[in-house]
């Protein structure tokens, strides 16, 4: 046998492609295995929680049984984590919140256990939990992103921007366009205060484009900042240009550092026309405009949009975080749960 180092051995023809294919298949198998393990773990926890609920209801067992059960399960399965009294109480709360076993198996089992804890910890109604669970599955959110979306009240903000899409776009594009916008947009991740100028916000958004795209929502792809358009020999610059993959259209975003004024829509409409004439292809749908301002009078915005044929929306943006105290919870934080459960995920 040759003592030649492996790094110096000639690579056979086709080996690199075969190795890449093997790596992809192994990675896919690992992901499937992890998903299968997670599914079984979530279903097991739901079943344990359901049994605790049933026995406490039918046999009158008190809260102390959970302490005893935690001790006995950890004694029987010392290698397994997750059988603390606190986590058993979460299993009971999980089963109580989701009594429909078919829904748990078909939908919730797709989410890791820590996602389940976030839904229980941060939300109080089945409707909101279902909505955020569906969004987390559809967009493959991490737990941290899920918590962030809940705390910034994504559900309340989605589809709430003032717009004229019903009158300017055909269905179902008008519905999708409306749901693609929100109001207000949260830009507290920029670290700017309310005195920041339009250009400061614009520059910071591009610098933090990953967070900006997350706040815009699924489907947005960044095209450019200060995109130049030459119209009749004059140069004009669009603040921010995006392309929406689901709507299959360009989206022009203009920033205004003050209160909304009806004349802002004239400038935005001009940019939409220019993009439609110079950038849009036959395969693209009509360009959509989004005007982001610090404040707006909703009635004034509705009036201004009423006679506008081009598809536009008007929404506010916020630079400083201002979560209401009602969002705080007395339940343990995700970090506390992680500390106790360790490497369960």
C-alpha positions as CSV (number, residue, x, y, z in Angstrom):
1,X,0.0,0.0,0.0
2,X,1.2,3.6,-0.7
3,X,2.1,5.8,2.2
4,X,1.2,8.9,0.0
5,X,-1.0,11.3,2.0
6,X,-4.7,11.2,1.0
7,X,-4.5,14.9,0.1
8,X,-2.0,14.1,-2.6
9,X,-3.9,11.1,-4.1
10,X,-5.4,12.0,-7.5
11,X,-9.2,12.4,-7.3
12,X,-11.0,10.1,-9.7
13,X,-13.2,11.6,-12.3
14,X,-16.7,12.2,-11.1
15,X,-15.7,11.7,-7.4
16,X,-16.4,15.3,-6.4
17,X,-19.9,15.3,-7.7
18,X,-20.6,11.9,-6.1
19,X,-19.3,13.2,-2.8
20,X,-21.4,16.3,-3.0
21,X,-24.5,14.1,-3.7
22,X,-23.6,11.8,-0.7
23,X,-23.3,14.8,1.6
24,X,-26.7,16.1,0.5
25,X,-28.3,12.8,1.0
26,X,-26.7,12.4,4.5
27,X,-27.8,15.9,5.5
28,X,-31.4,15.2,4.3
29,X,-31.5,11.9,6.2
30,X,-30.2,13.7,9.4
31,X,-33.0,16.4,9.0
32,X,-35.6,13.7,8.5
33,X,-34.4,11.8,11.5
34,X,-34.4,15.0,13.7
35,X,-38.0,15.8,12.5
36,X,-39.1,12.3,13.3
37,X,-37.6,12.4,16.8
38,X,-39.2,15.8,17.4
39,X,-42.6,14.6,16.3
40,X,-42.4,11.6,18.6
41,X,-41.3,13.8,21.5
42,X,-44.1,16.3,21.0
43,X,-46.7,13.6,20.8
44,X,-45.3,11.8,23.9
45,X,-45.4,15.1,25.9
46,X,-49.0,15.7,24.7
47,X,-50.0,12.2,25.8
48,X,-48.4,12.5,29.2
49,X,-50.1,15.9,29.6
50,X,-53.5,14.4,28.6
51,X,-53.0,11.5,31.1
52,X,-52.2,13.9,33.9
53,X,-55.3,16.0,33.1
54,X,-57.6,12.9,32.9
55,X,-56.4,11.4,36.1
56,X,-56.5,14.6,38.0
57,X,-60.1,15.1,36.8
58,X,-61.4,11.5,37.3
59,X,-59.5,10.6,40.5
60,X,-59.1,13.9,42.2
61,X,-55.3,13.8,42.2
62,X,-53.8,17.1,43.4
63,X,-50.8,19.1,42.2
64,X,-48.4,17.0,44.3
65,X,-48.8,14.1,42.0
66,X,-46.7,16.0,39.4
67,X,-43.8,16.3,41.9
68,X,-44.0,12.5,42.5
69,X,-44.3,11.7,38.8
70,X,-41.3,13.9,38.0
71,X,-39.2,12.1,40.6
72,X,-40.2,8.6,39.5
73,X,-39.7,9.3,35.7
74,X,-36.3,10.8,36.3
75,X,-35.4,7.8,38.4
76,X,-36.6,5.4,35.7
77,X,-35.0,7.4,32.8
78,X,-32.0,9.2,34.2
79,X,-30.5,9.7,30.7
80,X,-33.6,11.6,29.5
81,X,-34.1,15.3,30.2
82,X,-37.4,17.1,30.3
83,X,-39.2,15.3,33.2
84,X,-38.9,18.2,35.6
85,X,-42.0,19.3,37.5
86,X,-42.1,22.5,35.5
87,X,-42.0,20.7,32.2
88,X,-44.6,18.2,33.3
89,X,-46.9,21.2,34.1
90,X,-46.2,22.5,30.6
91,X,-47.2,19.1,29.2
92,X,-50.5,19.3,31.1
93,X,-51.0,22.9,29.8
94,X,-50.1,21.8,26.3
95,X,-52.7,19.0,26.3
96,X,-55.3,21.4,27.9
97,X,-54.6,24.0,25.2
98,X,-54.8,21.5,22.3
99,X,-57.5,18.9,23.1
100,X,-57.8,17.9,19.4
101,X,-55.3,15.0,19.0
102,X,-55.7,15.1,15.2
103,X,-54.6,18.7,15.0
104,X,-51.7,18.0,17.3
105,X,-50.5,15.1,15.1
106,X,-51.1,16.8,11.8
107,X,-49.9,20.3,12.6
108,X,-48.3,21.0,15.9
109,X,-46.0,18.0,15.8
110,X,-44.1,19.8,13.1
111,X,-42.9,22.3,15.6
112,X,-40.1,21.7,18.2
113,X,-41.1,21.6,21.9
114,X,-39.6,25.0,22.6
115,X,-41.8,26.5,19.9
116,X,-44.8,24.9,21.8
117,X,-43.6,26.5,25.0
118,X,-43.4,29.9,23.3
119,X,-47.0,29.6,22.0
120,X,-48.2,28.6,25.5
121,X,-46.1,31.2,27.3
122,X,-46.7,34.2,25.1
123,X,-50.3,33.8,23.8
124,X,-53.6,33.3,25.6
125,X,-56.2,32.3,22.9
126,X,-56.5,29.2,20.6
127,X,-57.0,31.5,17.6
128,X,-53.8,33.4,18.0
129,X,-51.8,30.3,18.8
130,X,-53.1,28.6,15.7
131,X,-52.2,31.6,13.5
132,X,-48.6,31.9,14.8
133,X,-48.2,28.1,14.7
134,X,-49.2,28.1,11.0
135,X,-46.9,31.0,10.2
136,X,-44.0,29.3,12.0
137,X,-44.4,26.1,10.0
138,X,-44.9,27.9,6.7
139,X,-41.9,30.2,7.1
140,X,-39.7,27.8,9.1
141,X,-39.2,30.3,11.9
142,X,-36.7,29.5,14.6
143,X,-38.0,29.8,18.2
144,X,-36.3,33.2,18.6
145,X,-38.0,34.5,15.5
146,X,-41.4,33.1,16.6
147,X,-41.0,34.9,20.0
148,X,-40.0,38.1,18.3
149,X,-43.0,38.0,15.9
150,X,-45.4,37.4,18.8
151,X,-43.9,40.2,20.9
152,X,-44.1,42.7,18.0
153,X,-47.8,41.6,17.4
154,X,-47.4,40.5,13.9
155,X,-50.9,39.1,13.7
156,X,-52.4,42.5,14.6
157,X,-50.2,44.4,12.1
158,X,-50.6,42.0,9.1
159,X,-52.9,43.3,6.4
160,X,-53.6,46.5,8.3
161,X,-51.9,49.1,6.0
162,X,-54.3,51.6,4.3
163,X,-54.4,50.6,0.7
164,X,-56.4,50.6,-2.6
165,X,-55.6,47.1,-3.7
166,X,-59.2,45.9,-4.0
167,X,-59.9,48.6,-6.5
168,X,-56.5,48.5,-8.3
169,X,-55.6,44.8,-8.5
170,X,-57.6,41.7,-9.6
171,X,-58.3,38.9,-7.1
172,X,-56.6,36.9,-5.7
173,X,-53.6,39.2,-6.2
174,X,-55.3,42.0,-4.3
175,X,-55.8,39.8,-1.2
176,X,-52.2,38.6,-1.2
177,X,-50.9,42.1,-1.7
178,X,-53.0,43.3,1.3
179,X,-51.8,40.5,3.5
180,X,-48.2,41.2,2.4
181,X,-48.3,44.7,4.0
182,X,-48.6,45.6,7.7
183,X,-49.0,48.7,9.8
184,X,-47.0,49.8,11.7
185,X,-43.6,48.5,10.6
186,X,-41.2,48.0,13.6
187,X,-37.7,49.3,12.9
188,X,-36.4,49.3,16.5
189,X,-33.6,46.9,15.5
190,X,-31.9,49.9,13.8
191,X,-31.0,51.5,17.1
192,X,-32.2,54.9,15.9
193,X,-34.3,57.5,17.8
194,X,-37.3,59.5,16.5
195,X,-35.0,62.3,15.4
196,X,-33.4,60.2,12.7
197,X,-33.8,61.6,9.2
198,X,-35.1,59.8,6.2
199,X,-31.7,59.1,4.7
200,X,-30.4,57.8,8.1
201,X,-33.3,55.3,8.3
202,X,-32.8,54.3,4.7
203,X,-29.1,53.7,5.1
204,X,-29.7,51.7,8.3
205,X,-32.3,49.6,6.7
206,X,-29.9,48.6,4.0
207,X,-27.2,48.0,6.5
208,X,-29.5,45.7,8.4
209,X,-31.2,44.3,5.4
210,X,-31.6,40.8,6.9
211,X,-33.7,42.1,9.8
212,X,-35.5,44.5,7.4
213,X,-36.5,41.6,5.1
214,X,-37.7,39.6,8.2
215,X,-39.9,42.6,9.2
216,X,-41.2,43.0,5.6
217,X,-42.3,39.4,5.6
218,X,-41.9,36.3,3.4
219,X,-41.6,36.9,-0.3
220,X,-39.6,40.1,-0.4
221,X,-36.3,40.2,-2.2
222,X,-34.0,43.2,-2.0
223,X,-33.2,44.8,-5.4
224,X,-31.4,48.1,-4.4
225,X,-31.3,51.4,-2.6
226,X,-31.4,54.8,-4.4
227,X,-32.2,53.0,-7.7
228,X,-31.7,55.5,-10.5
229,X,-34.3,56.0,-13.2
230,X,-33.7,58.2,-16.3
231,X,-36.9,59.8,-17.5
232,X,-36.6,62.2,-20.4
233,X,-33.0,63.0,-19.5
234,X,-33.8,63.8,-15.8
235,X,-32.5,61.5,-13.1
236,X,-34.8,60.2,-10.3
237,X,-33.9,58.0,-7.4
238,X,-36.1,55.4,-5.7
239,X,-35.5,55.1,-2.0
240,X,-35.8,51.3,-1.9
241,X,-36.8,48.7,-4.5
242,X,-37.8,45.1,-3.8
243,X,-39.3,42.3,-5.8
244,X,-42.1,40.1,-4.3
245,X,-41.7,36.5,-5.3
246,X,-45.3,35.5,-4.6
247,X,-46.9,38.6,-6.1
248,X,-44.4,38.4,-9.0
249,X,-44.0,42.2,-9.1
250,X,-41.7,45.0,-8.1
251,X,-42.4,46.9,-4.9
252,X,-41.3,50.5,-4.5
253,X,-40.8,51.7,-0.9
254,X,-40.6,55.4,-0.2
255,X,-39.7,56.8,3.2
256,X,-41.1,60.0,4.6
257,X,-39.7,61.3,7.9
258,X,-42.8,63.2,8.9
259,X,-46.6,63.0,8.7
260,X,-48.3,61.6,5.6
261,X,-49.4,64.1,3.0
262,X,-51.6,63.4,0.0
263,X,-49.0,64.8,-2.4
264,X,-46.6,62.0,-1.4
265,X,-48.7,59.6,-3.5
266,X,-48.0,61.7,-6.6
267,X,-44.3,61.1,-6.3
268,X,-44.8,57.5,-5.5
269,X,-47.1,57.0,-8.5
270,X,-44.5,58.6,-10.8
271,X,-42.0,56.0,-9.6
272,X,-44.4,53.2,-10.2
273,X,-45.0,54.3,-13.7
274,X,-41.3,54.6,-14.3
275,X,-40.6,51.1,-13.0
276,X,-43.4,49.7,-15.0
277,X,-42.1,51.3,-18.2
278,X,-38.4,50.7,-17.7
279,X,-37.8,47.7,-15.3
280,X,-40.9,45.5,-15.4
281,X,-41.1,42.7,-17.9
282,X,-44.1,41.1,-19.6
283,X,-44.0,38.3,-17.0
284,X,-44.2,40.7,-14.1
285,X,-47.4,42.0,-12.5
286,X,-48.0,45.8,-12.1
287,X,-45.6,47.4,-9.6
288,X,-46.9,48.1,-6.1
289,X,-46.0,51.1,-4.0
290,X,-45.6,51.4,-0.2
291,X,-45.3,54.7,1.5
292,X,-43.7,54.5,4.9
293,X,-44.2,57.6,7.1
294,X,-43.7,58.4,10.8
295,X,-47.3,59.2,11.3
296,X,-50.5,59.4,9.3
297,X,-54.1,60.4,9.5
298,X,-55.9,57.2,8.4
299,X,-58.9,59.0,7.0
300,X,-56.7,61.4,5.0
301,X,-54.7,58.4,3.6
302,X,-58.0,56.6,2.7
303,X,-59.2,59.7,0.8
304,X,-55.9,60.2,-1.0
305,X,-55.9,56.6,-2.2
306,X,-59.5,56.5,-3.2
307,X,-59.1,58.0,-6.7
308,X,-55.6,56.5,-7.3
309,X,-55.6,53.8,-10.0
310,X,-52.1,52.5,-9.2
311,X,-51.8,49.9,-6.4
312,X,-50.4,51.6,-3.3
313,X,-50.4,51.3,0.5
314,X,-49.6,53.7,3.3
315,X,-48.2,52.6,6.7
316,X,-46.3,54.0,9.6
317,X,-42.9,52.9,10.9
318,X,-41.7,53.0,14.4
319,X,-38.0,53.4,15.4
320,X,-38.3,52.9,19.2
321,X,-39.6,49.7,20.9
322,X,-42.7,50.4,22.9
323,X,-44.3,47.1,23.9
324,X,-47.2,47.5,26.2
325,X,-47.0,46.0,29.7
326,X,-49.9,43.7,28.9
327,X,-47.5,41.6,26.8
328,X,-45.4,40.7,29.9
329,X,-46.1,37.4,31.5
330,X,-45.7,35.9,34.9
331,X,-44.9,32.5,33.4
332,X,-41.2,31.4,33.2
333,X,-39.2,32.9,30.3
334,X,-37.9,30.8,27.5
335,X,-34.4,31.3,28.8
336,X,-35.4,29.9,32.3
337,X,-37.0,26.9,30.6
338,X,-33.9,26.3,28.5
339,X,-31.7,26.5,31.7
340,X,-33.8,23.9,33.4
341,X,-34.3,21.5,30.5
342,X,-30.8,21.7,29.1
343,X,-30.1,20.0,25.8
344,X,-33.7,18.8,25.1
345,X,-33.9,20.5,21.7
